[in-house]
Amino acid sequence: MHGMGANGEEGRKNTGGGGQSDDDEAERLATEKFVSDLLARGEAVFEGEEPTPRTTHVVKREDDGRLTVRRLRFFH
């Protein structure tokens, strides 16, 4: 989805100068997948958007580009 090849190595090539470890990269990818799934199900909105009755999480993009997720409420 994010330009990864079949071998899964693309996207990890740019870790030399930034000091980002494989663990950091794996955590970032997991967060992006989690956010993507929440948005696809209509359970999350980006900060500043109006929550719907199904909204359980609010997503914020930090200054450095990272996504952070805050639970708004539990869906019953």
N, C-alpha and C positions, 0 to 999 in steps of 0.2 A: 504494500500500500504506500509506503514512503520511499519508493525507489529501491527497495531491497531486491537483490537478485535471488535466484533459486538457491544459491548456497548460503544466503543469509549474512554474507560478509559485508556487503555494501552498506555504508552508513557508519561502519566501525573504523574506516580508514582514517578518519580525521580526528583521531584521539591523541596523536603525538604532541602537538603544541599546546593544546588546551588543558592538559592535565586531567581530563575526564577519564575515569577508570571504566572498565567494562561493567562494573556493578552500577555506577552512576548511569551509564547508558541504558542498562537493562531496566533500572528503576524508571527512567524517563519514558522508555517505550511502554512499560506496563501502565504508567499513569496515563499516557496518551490513549492507550487501548481502553482503559477503564472509562475515561472521559468520553471517548468516541461511542462506546456502548451506551452510556447514560444518555447522551444526546440523541442517539438513534432511537432509543425507547421513549424519548420525551420526558425523561426523569430529571433532566438538568437544564439549566439556562446559564448563559454567561452573565457575570456581574453587571447590573444595570438594566437587565431585561426583566420584564414582568413575569413572575412565577405563575405557573398554571396549577390547577388542583393536583396534577400528577407530579409536580416538581418536588424532588427530594434533595437535590444538591445544587449548589451554586459554584460555577467554575470561574476562576480568575486567572488571567494571564499576567504573570509577574513581569517586571521591567527587563529581566534577563531572558524572557521568552518561555520560562517554565510555566506549566499549568498547575494550579493548586485547586483542590476541591474541598468545599466546606459542606457538611451535611446541614440541610435546612430543617428537615423533619423526616419522620418515618412515614411511609405510605401504608395506609391501612387497607 
